[in-house]
Amino acid sequence: MASERITVTVPGPDGDREVGLSSPNRVIWPEPGITKHELAEYVVAVADPFLSANGHRPVSLERFPDTVDGERFFSKNPPRGAPGYVGQVMCTYNSGRRHPQVVLDEPAAIVWAVQMNTVVFHPWASLAADVDNPVELRIDLDPQPGTDFADAAAVAPALREVLAEAGLTAFLKTSGNRGIHVFCPIEPTHEFLDVRHAVIAAGRELERRLPDRVTMNWWKEERGERIFVDFNQANRDRTMAGAYSPRALPAATVATPITWDELAAGVDPAAFTVRTVPERLASVGDPWAGIQDAPGRIDTLLEWWRRDLDAGLGELPFPPEFPKMPGEPPRVQPSRARKIGD
């Protein structure tokens, strides 16, 4: 028996496209009963702000052949047979490898990604026109055990002040889970390592101001019940769930741009789901509209980075899959290092 298949009509810059959708009634999120067809309808509804935030750049696709409770895998290379409206760009990775990566340039390409069982979209911080130089400085405020979204929300305004002192305008979104993502548009004048150092400089300044509530410690055993500033999310090929991307979580929450006023009023990140975000956009609009209109520069943050180097604060650890980097401390967790030294 042939599998069920429908055609979704998707408006776009070159007119309507017809995108095939197989198994449209397959349930992706069992708890709310959201199907593949409903996910396709969602991405069509949010296509404009989604592409504004995530389009025209390399993107990794987190794909789920069954439900979000089942197997998952990441896809970067455009698969054989991808339609011509799905873009690609050659990327160089930290290992030195090079290969093309998917680029989404129009609404039909997002629906195609859903047809390929994509649930979570992970865009790079750089555009396809210049993949080596980010257009965003991204800071992940990551709650640790014993803390939650409210704790991240309490420190985010202080981070906003730090970034403003460095000449940057901060935008924010929910992570779709417990964290908060803070994005600053920047001119694409520095490569990823420089932007990582700018993030470290901002995080260290925030930690100095809120030492009991914020930590820059890479090793989990040293973080305590504080908000971790995950500086390694600024590395090349390290990505966060994009704005308006669904998350593979039971309630089908969405990583959603919010305003600073909403954060201060006690916004509930669980309220933003595949079923509620389209109505939110229709009623309040996109808080990230025009985010790239006035990008800033990271010069001041890099001055802070050099100041901290002169004060004896050096490079911080990189993720384990990265090659050993210049000036990086040993990749040995502190408790193990103490045992080795005993």
C-alpha angles and dihedrals in degrees: 000000000000115000118250113266135175135184121237118205108219122189115220147157092283096043130268121339126198111225120189117229119194123201092010092174095054108123112235100175107038097189097061093022096238113171134207090255091054090050090052090051089050095054091048090052093051097034098116099053090035092057092042089059102032109017130101092031138086111282133187116216119219104207132196118193091193127009130332086259092061140062119331135183138176123244123196107155117076104253121238111273096027110156119258093251091065107090132210139193133193112251132190116215131206090261089060093250119135129204139143119271131202119267122193112211104160141025095261089060091058091051089048088055089053089051086055087057096256115162104162124043118206111192126191120242090241133068127244089246090064111010095176099060118059122225091201136053105212127197122187114206099202119191114223126211108299093030133079145181092298090058091051089047090053094057098038094082090055089052088050089056092049091051092046089054087055091052098256131128113223126215123183143203137179114258090226088250130047101312138082126227118209116198128189119190110231137181111261094244100117134053126238098273091055091049090049089054090050090053091049090051091051092046093050091051090050090048091052090055097043106026094157093051106033133052136187093190110131094200113080093216089065100046101078120182095330139110110267117219099217100211093172091071085076093066124108111275093012109119144179128214104280127243110285091011115138117237127228091241128123097258096046093242120183131221095244133190112233136179126250088244090057090050091051091049092058104260117200112226090200089066092070110082141146087268099046106037097073090057090045090055091048092051106036104016129222114318088203096056106134094010091146096045096099111020118189133215131249096217095112093048090050089052087054089049091054091045090055091047089054088050091056100263106131140180119318128225121283125218114282095250092059122093116254107281130213113274093005116148119236115290094232121117111243098245091052091046090054091052091050090051095049 
